Amino acid sequence: MTASTPALPGRDRELRAARALLHGALAGRTTTLLVTGEIGIGKSALLTAIADDARALGFTVVTAIGARLESDLRGGVITRLAEGLHDGPAESLDRFHRVVRDALGQGPLLLAVDDVELSDSWSLRCLAYALRRVADQPLAVVLTATTGQAPVGEVTLPELLGAHHEHVELTGLDVDAVAALVGDAPAAACREVTRGNPELLRALADQLRPGVTAAEVHALGSAEIGAALRLRLRRHDGAAEVVRAAAVLGEDATVDRLAAMADVEPRRALRLIDGLVRLRVFRDDYPLGFAHAYVRNAVLADLPVATRAADHARAAVLLRDAGAPDERIAEHLRGARAVPLPWAVEVLRRAARKATYDDRLDAAQDYLERALEERLSSDERLALQLELVHVTFLVDRVAGMDLLRDALAHADDARSAAGQAVTMLLRLCSGPEARLAVSIGLQLVSRLTSQEHDESWELRVLAYLAGAGNDVALALRAGMFTDELESEVPHSPRLRQVHSALLSLGHALRGESAEDAVRYAAEALEGERVDVFVQPFVFTVSTCFLADAPDLSERFRRMIGSEAEPHDYHLRKGTVVSMAHGMDFLARGDLVRAKTFLKWQLRLFDELGAVAVCPMAILCAARLVEVLVDLGRFDEARDLLARHGFADELPELFQHNVTLFARGKLKLATDDHAGALADLLECGRRLTASTVDSPAVLPWRSLAVRAHLALGHREAAAHLAAEDLARAKRWGTPRAMGTALVSLGLTTDDEAATRALLKAVDYLTGSVARLLHAEALLELGARLRRRGHAERAIPHLRQAVELSARCESKPLIRRAAEELRACEPATAHGTVHGLTKQETRVAGMAAQGLTNRQIAEALFLTRRTVELHLSGAYRKLGIAGRADLAGALRRHQDQYSA
């Protein structure tokens, strides 16, 4: 019957198997087919199609259906089959056998029983009796049974069918067949939620609307399907309750929770779960759950709203008592509307924070809105509203600002509102959020009276910090507050610490006096922890100059190393102090340790997708690029910038000044001098526009001097070097002076250059800036060598190699080693008394006082190779060891010259 296929899309294979069975019966062979499958998979539809096909082939077709309501009626199924063959009730086994035999005498016969597992025991016995006594006859028998459904009587299907029968297990329809049923709806999503079950697909198709999305399909569920399942499971005591509990618990379902929710004993719950797995209601997997997402939605749709809310509240309590993560508890609290749970507020706030952290802003909004349904004090309500303002602002800035105005307008107590606002302001970090911060500060300050001076001052400080570390317009706007904030002294000890930090920051930004900046920083670090130190902008500047004051640097790390939860949702505990360590090591020239700290933190930021938006993450990436450049890992630095979108045009945010500086440094190191100069000058332009142009922030001029020189712009380089020196004198730290004097030495001629480089070395000797010290020594040694003073150059270059090796800066080691080799006395063939070139080079460096390790690092050899070259030199020179090396080389050089 070819016309049957369109009525059963996706069942061509099964229909072909059934047709082969019918043709086998026509050939005089008794055939038996068992069709099994889950509830709703289409067994009855397939049986009807087979019956139609059989009639078209000339079969007498008689059908019956097993029914739960008739399973206790003796002979119900057999009687319907017998009546279909125009006979009376089958009163005995032999009588039914004779009825079948007589029917076969008139032509081929199809006996079909749907839901055979629900047949009464007598009927099954009659069928089994007849089938064992009819062979080589034109008889086809087709039975259907629900997978996992045990027969109601004592006769099992294997006993009924015997060993020789065909078996077809129906599975879900494929995507093409699903598409034929659901039309324009997303077929893949429809198949995913129903697993291709035709009955579920028909129910789903009735709910589909034009333009439905895949996400909407995943949320659909039919109350009618839920009710039908509930009624079907009614015969299994507790099964419907377990299914309901599983629907409510979702991914939180475990055996103990299902048992508790369903009020059944755990061992019984296990038996019920086993049965539901066999029925294909539950999947045979862990965690426990439904085989079809649509069935779970259907069960939930069948629950009254109040019942579902109460169930979710009970699930939340179970999860809380089990110590489940906040976000899992919050999912149930979100469903427990109108059920008072006072303890839920803090759980929902923590979950909202985590959701914001994970960029699940819709979930964060839902959690906070649910928390606002609880009974709250005015302070608690405002705190929640401000948190909701923040999340809403991240989704829709206009809606966020509207919500802010509404929240502040209804705040009862301005002083209390200011305190709540301060907590919120500390959470804001990105450029767009700075506008929200400034708006909150200004709106609340206008409501505070002169009696609330401290509250007003703190709000203005935080608004200033948020604005100063962002785009130029906001930075200039924030800068208008600087003088009044510095001149006003708050009353509380904590805020006086903040005031000292602000004064320290002001000196650093303006580059006025490192001595005053350090003095104010020491005052700020005297008391308890103050949150202002973990604001990204303050933190960035503080670590720049505190590295030159080791005691303060250590106190600073202790101050920010609190175990308190970070305010910024992009940060984890320990992130700030770990970054402080990384940047402190960078400032000191301890490059490997700096890389370890910064690379680990960048990986954490990267996991959150925060590298492009969070100032702390951008700062971390930029500083790591600096470290990689100093280590000589240029490809890795270039890949890091490209991977995070920092290789092209950058927004005008303060944190990207650091990116421009790092990128310029990389381009300079890889001989892209024009690109380096463009990045460094743009960095300087932005800093100047923000009125932040201090050697304590970014020493961009020193790198720009080198780029100008590489391009032949000597006059421009000299102008920048003079500017740099003037600012360095004003700031006054050895690092700033040493950096500026090196730039001056590179742009000056004759003895003035040497004097500048000697001063630079003097300033940096004893400084914590070891890598800068090594660079100053290198430039001094190189200049002395070029002016014919090789002997004077060697000690400086040897020390440069030593310091560079300690910092593990391969580019600097290479340059210093090349200069040192250039100081070696020349010979006609590059050898001395039979020494090879490499032996001569190694022996010469050893004679100049370098250790085997330093020589190995300078020449990129292993220590073992260095030792072998030295042993060869000792043997050829006829000396015992290193102590005689300098004299032997000198003697043999003199002999060679003579």
Stockholm file with secondary structure:
# STOCKHOLM 1.0

chainA/1-898         MTASTPALPGRDRELRAARALLHGALAGRTTTLLVTGEIGIGKSALLTAIADDARALGFTVVTAIGARLESDLRGGVITRLAEGLHDGPAESLDRFHRVVRDALGQGPLLLAVDDVELSDSWSLRCLAYALRRVADQPLAVVLTATTGQAPVGEVTLPELLGAHHEHVELTGLDVDAVAALVGDAPAAACREVTRGNPELLRALADQLRPGVTAAEVHALGSAEIGAALRLRLRRHDGAAEVVRAAAVLGEDATVDRLAAMADVEPRRALRLIDGLVRLRVFRDDYPLGFAHAYVRNAVLADLPVATRAADHARAAVLLRDAGAPDERIAEHLRGARAVPLPWAVEVLRRAARKATYDDRLDAAQDYLERALEERLSSDERLALQLELVHVTFLVDRVAGMDLLRDALAHADDARSAAGQAVTMLLRLCSGPEARLAVSIGLQLVSRLTSQEHDESWELRVLAYLAGAGNDVALALRAGMFTDELESEVPHSPRLRQVHSALLSLGHALRGESAEDAVRYAAEALEGERVDVFVQPFVFTVSTCFLADAPDLSERFRRMIGSEAEPHDYHLRKGTVVSMAHGMDFLARGDLVRAKTFLKWQLRLFDELGAVAVCPMAILCAARLVEVLVDLGRFDEARDLLARHGFADELPELFQHNVTLFARGKLKLATDDHAGALADLLECGRRLTASTVDSPAVLPWRSLAVRAHLALGHREAAAHLAAEDLARAKRWGTPRAMGTALVSLGLTTDDEAATRALLKAVDYLTGSVARLLHAEALLELGARLRRRGHAERAIPHLRQAVELSARCESKPLIRRAAEELRACEPATAHGTVHGLTKQETRVAGMAAQGLTNRQIAEALFLTRRTVELHLSGAYRKLGIAGRADLAGALRRHQDQYSA
#=GR chainA/1-898 SS CGGGTTTSTTCHHHHHHHHHHHHHHHTTCCEEEEEEESTTSSHHHHHHHHHHHHHHTTCEEEEEECCGGGTTSTTHHHHHHHHHTTCCCCCSHHHHHHHHHHHHTTSCEEEEEESGGGSCHHHHHHHHHHHTTCCSSSEEEEEEEETTCCCSSSCCHHHHHCSCCEEEECCCCCHHHHHHHHTTSCHHHHHHHHTTCHHHHHHHHHHCCTTCCHHHHHHCCCHHHHHHHHHHGGGSTTHHHHHHHHHHHGGGCCHHHHHHHHTCCHHHHHHHHHHHHHTTSBCSSSSCCBSCHHHHHHHHHTSCHHHHHHHHHHHHHHHHHTTCCHHHHHHHHHHCTTCCCTTHHHHHHHHHHHHHHTTCHHHHHHHHHHHTTSCCCHHHHHHHHHHHHHHHHHHCHHHHHHHHHHHHHTCSCHHHHHHHHHHHHTTCCSHHHHHHHHHHHHHHHTTCCGGGHHHHHHHHHHHHHHHHTSCHHHHHHHHTTHHHHHHCCCSSHHHHHHHHHHHHHHHHHHTCCHHHHHHHHHHHTSSSCCGGGGSHHHHHHHHHHHTTSHHHHHHHHHHHCCCSCCSSTTCCTTHHHHHHHHHHHHHHTCHHHHHHHHHHHHHHHHHTTCTTTCHHHHHHHHHHHHHHHHHTCHHHHHHHHHHTTCSSCCCSCHHHHHHHHHHHHHHHHTTCHHHHHHHHHHHHHHHHHTTCCCTTTCCHHHHHHHHHHHTTCHHHHHHHHHHHHHHHHHHCCHHHHHHHHHHHHHHCCHHHHHHHHHHHHHHHTTSSCHHHHHHHHHHHHHHHHHTTCHHHHHHHHHHHHHHHHHHTCHHHHHHHHHHHHHTSCCCSSSCSTTCCHHHHHHHHHHHTTCCHHHHHHHHTCCHHHHHHHHHHHHHHHTCSSGGGHHHHHHHHHHHHHC
#=GC SS_cons         CGGGTTTSTTCHHHHHHHHHHHHHHHTTCCEEEEEEESTTSSHHHHHHHHHHHHHHTTCEEEEEECCGGGTTSTTHHHHHHHHHTTCCCCCSHHHHHHHHHHHHTTSCEEEEEESGGGSCHHHHHHHHHHHTTCCSSSEEEEEEEETTCCCSSSCCHHHHHCSCCEEEECCCCCHHHHHHHHTTSCHHHHHHHHTTCHHHHHHHHHHCCTTCCHHHHHHCCCHHHHHHHHHHGGGSTTHHHHHHHHHHHGGGCCHHHHHHHHTCCHHHHHHHHHHHHHTTSBCSSSSCCBSCHHHHHHHHHTSCHHHHHHHHHHHHHHHHHTTCCHHHHHHHHHHCTTCCCTTHHHHHHHHHHHHHHTTCHHHHHHHHHHHTTSCCCHHHHHHHHHHHHHHHHHHCHHHHHHHHHHHHHTCSCHHHHHHHHHHHHTTCCSHHHHHHHHHHHHHHHTTCCGGGHHHHHHHHHHHHHHHHTSCHHHHHHHHTTHHHHHHCCCSSHHHHHHHHHHHHHHHHHHTCCHHHHHHHHHHHTSSSCCGGGGSHHHHHHHHHHHTTSHHHHHHHHHHHCCCSCCSSTTCCTTHHHHHHHHHHHHHHTCHHHHHHHHHHHHHHHHHTTCTTTCHHHHHHHHHHHHHHHHHTCHHHHHHHHHHTTCSSCCCSCHHHHHHHHHHHHHHHHTTCHHHHHHHHHHHHHHHHHTTCCCTTTCCHHHHHHHHHHHTTCHHHHHHHHHHHHHHHHHHCCHHHHHHHHHHHHHHCCHHHHHHHHHHHHHHHTTSSCHHHHHHHHHHHHHHHHHTTCHHHHHHHHHHHHHHHHHHTCHHHHHHHHHHHHHTSCCCSSSCSTTCCHHHHHHHHHHHTTCCHHHHHHHHTCCHHHHHHHHHHHHHHHTCSSGGGHHHHHHHHHHHHHC
//
